[in-house]
Amino acid sequence: MSSIRKVAELAGVSLGSVSRYLNGHQLKEQNMKKIAAAIKELDYKENIIAKGLKNNRSFSVGLLMNSVSSQFGAEIVSAIEGVMEQNGYSVLLSGFKGDVSLADQKIDYLVQHAVDGLIVFMSEQDWDGMERLAELPIPVLTINSPVQLPGVDRIQVADRKSVAKVTEHLIKEGHTRIGLLAAPQNDYVARERLLGAQQTAAKHPGTVLVTEYGDYSRISGYRGGKKLLEQDITALIVTNYNMMTGVLEYLQHSPDSTRKNLVLAHYDYTSEMAELLTDRIVIKAPTQLIGQRSAQRLLERMNAEVLTAGEDETIDNEIFGI
């Protein structure tokens, strides 16, 4: 059976270097590559239980989120798991399926399982117990949280900025009646996306932003798209992927004249149905980067003796077509 000593001998480094590497510390890149190669060649497996008892760690992190049913959420979770597994941590996932009243109960569950850190991925602002995150005895990071809590790191996606940029582009292209299909406004991200369009349109007298609201479903996208396209808009911004599928379904069955000159901007869409349109703009959330940065930041907090807590990092969306 391989040992840490054999890994050090094969890599040509000290036992201390291997130990620091296994505990997530940064070493010289050359030494890290040597250690990784030695671990792979020897098929070295750490005794995680013994290591955890020695360091008072469980080598697990908690991930609390609304739901992983969306492609957006699933891709971020996958990226988080990938980084954590590479660093010897398992992910304990817990969801509350839209019922924020369960959040406290879920946090209790994760803390009782002695997680070394916690990532909270939600966007509901009306969770009364959100301040509790700042009181937990472990490093905590939030994704797309409306509130910056003291001592809690936060990863934000620049949704307001992205929609503002798209709206500005449409206005410069001569569109004066722009439709916007928004998601429910009890959601922080939905509010940010709507504000991006509203604030930009308000800067341009003569520009009308025609707004309808959906409920994240395909059918609401179909109905909302129909209402908007009946109001002489020349461009349409859809702020949610599922609703976008409904809009495209409506366009598929519409006369050519309805969609002939329509410019469509939307989130996360790659369907072949886009061929129905003469022009389109895609806003793509960099889900892999969001998940990776969230995991990396939490690892930094968990493994560093001194590291400033409560930092805020914003990640830009990718925008195609402008």
C-alpha positions in Angstrom: 0.0 0.0 0.0 1.3 3.4 -1.0 2.2 6.0 1.7 2.8 9.7 1.8 6.5 9.0 2.3 6.6 7.0 -1.0 4.8 9.9 -2.8 7.5 12.3 -1.4 10.3 10.1 -2.5 9.0 9.6 -6.0 8.2 13.3 -6.5 11.6 14.3 -5.0 10.1 16.7 -2.5 9.8 16.8 1.3 7.1 15.1 3.4 6.0 18.5 4.4 5.4 19.6 0.8 3.2 16.6 0.1 1.3 17.2 3.3 0.7 20.9 2.4 -0.3 19.8 -1.1 -2.9 17.3 0.3 -4.3 20.0 2.5 -5.0 22.4 -0.4 -2.0 24.8 0.0 -0.4 26.4 -3.0 3.2 25.3 -3.7 5.5 25.9 -6.6 3.8 24.8 -9.8 6.7 22.5 -10.6 6.4 20.7 -7.3 2.6 20.5 -7.5 3.0 18.7 -10.9 5.5 16.3 -9.5 3.4 15.4 -6.5 0.3 15.0 -8.6 2.2 12.7 -11.0 3.5 10.6 -8.1 0.1 10.3 -6.5 -1.3 9.1 -9.9 1.6 6.6 -10.5 1.4 5.1 -7.0 -2.4 5.2 -7.0 -2.1 6.8 -3.5 -5.3 7.1 -1.5 -5.5 9.2 1.6 -7.1 7.9 4.7 -9.7 10.7 4.8 -11.3 9.5 8.1 -7.9 9.5 9.9 -7.0 12.9 8.3 -10.3 14.4 9.3 -9.9 13.3 13.0 -6.4 14.7 13.1 -7.4 18.0 11.6 -10.9 18.2 13.1 -12.4 18.3 9.6 -15.0 16.3 7.8 -13.7 17.1 4.3 -17.2 17.9 3.2 -19.0 21.1 2.3 -22.6 21.9 2.3 -24.5 23.3 -0.7 -28.0 24.7 0.0 -30.0 25.7 -3.0 -33.6 26.0 -4.2 -33.5 23.4 -6.9 -31.1 21.7 -9.3 -33.8 21.1 -11.9 -32.8 24.0 -14.1 -29.8 23.7 -16.5 -28.3 26.8 -14.9 -28.4 25.3 -11.4 -27.3 21.8 -12.4 -24.2 23.1 -14.3 -23.1 25.3 -11.4 -23.5 22.4 -9.0 -21.5 20.1 -11.3 -18.6 22.7 -11.5 -18.6 23.0 -7.7 -18.5 19.3 -7.2 -15.6 19.0 -9.7 -13.4 21.5 -7.9 -14.2 20.1 -4.5 -13.6 16.5 -5.5 -10.2 17.5 -7.0 -9.3 18.9 -3.6 -10.5 15.9 -1.6 -13.9 17.2 -0.5 -17.3 15.8 -0.9 -20.5 17.9 -1.4 -23.5 17.4 0.7 -26.4 18.9 -1.3 -29.7 20.0 0.3 -32.6 21.8 -1.4 -35.7 23.6 -0.2 -37.7 23.5 -3.5 -39.0 27.0 -3.4 -40.1 26.9 0.3 -37.6 29.3 2.0 -39.2 28.5 5.4 -37.2 25.3 5.2 -33.9 27.1 4.9 -33.1 27.2 8.7 -34.0 23.5 9.0 -31.7 22.6 6.0 -28.8 24.7 7.5 -29.2 22.9 10.8 -29.0 19.6 8.9 -25.8 20.6 7.2 -24.1 22.0 10.3 -25.0 18.9 12.3 -23.2 16.9 9.6 -20.1 18.9 10.5 -19.5 20.4 7.0 -16.3 22.5 6.8 -17.9 25.2 4.7 -21.2 26.2 3.2 -22.4 27.5 -0.2 -25.8 29.0 -0.3 -27.3 29.4 -3.8 -30.6 31.2 -3.7 -32.1 34.5 -4.8 -35.1 35.0 -2.5 -34.7 38.3 -0.5 -37.5 37.6 1.9 -35.9 34.9 3.9 -36.0 36.3 7.4 -33.1 34.2 8.6 -30.6 35.2 6.0 -28.6 37.1 8.6 -27.9 33.8 10.4 -25.4 32.9 7.7 -23.0 35.6 9.2 -23.2 33.9 12.6 -22.2 30.3 11.5 -18.8 29.1 12.8 -17.7 28.0 9.3 -16.8 29.9 6.1 -19.9 30.7 4.1 -20.3 31.9 0.5 -23.5 32.9 -1.3 -24.3 32.9 -5.0 -26.5 35.7 -6.4 -27.6 36.8 -3.0 -29.4 40.2 -2.8 -27.6 41.0 0.5 -23.9 41.3 1.3 -23.6 39.9 4.8 -20.6 40.7 7.1 -18.0 37.9 7.0 -19.9 36.1 4.1 -18.3 35.9 0.7 -20.5 36.5 -2.3 -20.4 35.6 -6.0 -22.6 37.8 -8.2 -23.6 37.5 -11.8 -23.8 40.8 -13.6 -27.4 40.3 -14.9 -28.5 44.0 -14.7 -25.4 45.1 -16.6 -25.9 42.4 -19.3 -29.5 43.3 -20.0 -28.7 47.0 -19.9 -26.0 46.4 -22.6 -28.4 44.4 -24.8 -31.1 47.1 -24.4 -28.6 49.9 -25.2 -27.6 48.0 -28.4 -31.2 47.6 -29.5 -31.9 51.3 -29.0 -28.8 52.2 -31.0 -29.9 49.9 -33.8 -33.1 52.0 -34.0 -35.6 50.0 -32.0 -38.1 52.3 -30.3 -40.6 49.7 -29.1 -38.8 46.9 -27.3 -40.7 44.0 -25.7 -39.5 42.4 -22.5 -40.8 39.2 -21.0 -39.8 39.2 -17.3 -39.9 36.5 -14.6 -41.7 36.9 -11.3 -40.4 39.9 -9.4 -40.2 38.1 -6.0 -36.9 36.8 -7.4 -33.8 38.9 -7.0 -32.2 37.8 -10.3 -35.5 38.5 -12.1 -35.6 42.0 -10.6 -32.0 42.7 -11.7 -32.7 41.7 -15.3 -35.8 43.9 -15.5 -34.0 46.8 -13.9 -31.3 46.6 -16.5 -33.8 47.2 -19.3 -35.9 49.7 -17.5 -33.0 51.9 -16.4 -31.5 51.9 -19.9 -34.8 52.6 -21.7 -35.4 55.5 -19.3 -32.3 57.2 -20.5 -33.7 57.4 -24.1 -36.8 59.6 -24.5 -39.0 58.1 -27.3 -38.1 54.5 -26.4 -41.0 52.4 -25.1 -40.3 49.3 -23.1 -43.4 47.0 -23.4 -43.4 44.5 -20.5 -45.2 41.3 -19.8 -44.6 38.8 -16.9 -44.3 35.1 -17.0 -44.0 32.4 -14.3 -40.9 30.6 -15.6 -43.0 28.1 -17.5 -43.0 27.4 -21.2 -46.7 28.1 -21.5 -46.3 31.5 -19.9 -43.6 32.2 -22.4 -46.0 31.3 -25.2 -48.7 33.6 -23.9 -46.4 36.4 -23.0 -44.7 36.3 -26.4 -48.0 36.4 -28.1 -49.2 39.4 -26.2 -46.0 41.3 -26.8 -45.8 40.5 -30.5 -49.4 41.9 -30.9 -48.1 45.3 -29.7 -45.9 46.2 -32.7 -42.6 45.6 -31.0 -39.5 45.1 -33.3 -37.3 43.6 -30.6 -38.0 41.2 -27.8 -35.9 40.4 -24.7 -36.7 37.2 -22.8 -35.1 37.0 -19.4 -35.6 33.2 -18.7 -34.7 30.1 -20.7 -37.9 28.1 -20.1 -40.1 31.0 -21.1 -37.9 31.4 -24.2 -38.9 27.9 -25.3 -42.6 29.0 -25.2 -41.8 32.2 -27.2 -40.1 30.1 -29.9 -43.0 27.7 -30.0 -45.4 30.6 -30.6 -43.1 32.0 -33.3 -42.9 28.6 -35.0 -46.7 28.7 -35.6 -46.8 32.4 -36.5 -47.0 33.9 -40.0 -43.7 34.8 -41.6 -44.5 38.5 -41.3 -44.7 38.2 -37.5 -41.1 37.1 -37.1 -39.5 38.4 -40.3 -37.8 41.5 -38.8 -37.9 40.5 -35.2 -34.7 40.8 -33.2 -34.7 38.4 -30.3 -32.5 38.5 -27.2 -32.6 35.8 -24.6 -30.8 33.8 -21.9 -29.1 30.4 -22.4 -30.6 29.2 -25.7 -29.0 26.9 -28.3 -32.0 25.3 -30.0 -32.3 24.8 -33.7 -35.6 26.7 -33.5 -33.5 29.9 -33.6 -33.4 29.5 -37.4 -36.9 30.9 -37.4 -35.4 34.3 -36.6 -33.6 36.8 -38.8 -31.5 38.0 -35.9 -30.9 37.0 -32.3 -28.7 37.9 -29.3 -27.8 35.3 -26.7 -26.9 36.1 -23.0 -25.0 33.1 -21.7 -24.3 32.7 -18.0 -20.7 31.3 -17.5 -22.0 28.5 -15.2 -18.7 26.6 -15.1 -16.8 29.7 -14.1 -19.4 30.6 -11.5 -19.2 27.2 -9.9 -15.4 27.0 -10.1 -14.9 30.4 -8.5 -17.4 29.7 -5.8 -15.7 26.4 -4.9 -12.2 28.0 -5.1 -13.1 30.9 -2.9 -14.6 28.6 -0.2 -11.5 26.4 -0.3 -9.3 29.4 0.2 -11.3 30.4 3.2 -11.3 26.9 4.7 -7.6 26.3 4.1 -6.1 29.7 5.0 -5.3 30.7 8.5 -5.8 34.4 7.7 -8.0 35.5 4.7 -10.3 38.5 4.5 -13.9 37.4 4.7 -16.9 39.1 3.2 -15.5 39.7 -0.2 -17.8 40.4 -3.2 -16.9 39.1 -6.7 -18.9 39.9 -9.8 -18.8 37.7 -12.9 -19.9 39.0 -16.3 -22.2 37.0 -18.6 -21.1 36.2 -22.1 -23.1 38.1 -24.8 -23.2 36.8 -28.4 -24.7 38.7 -31.4 -23.8 42.3 -30.6 
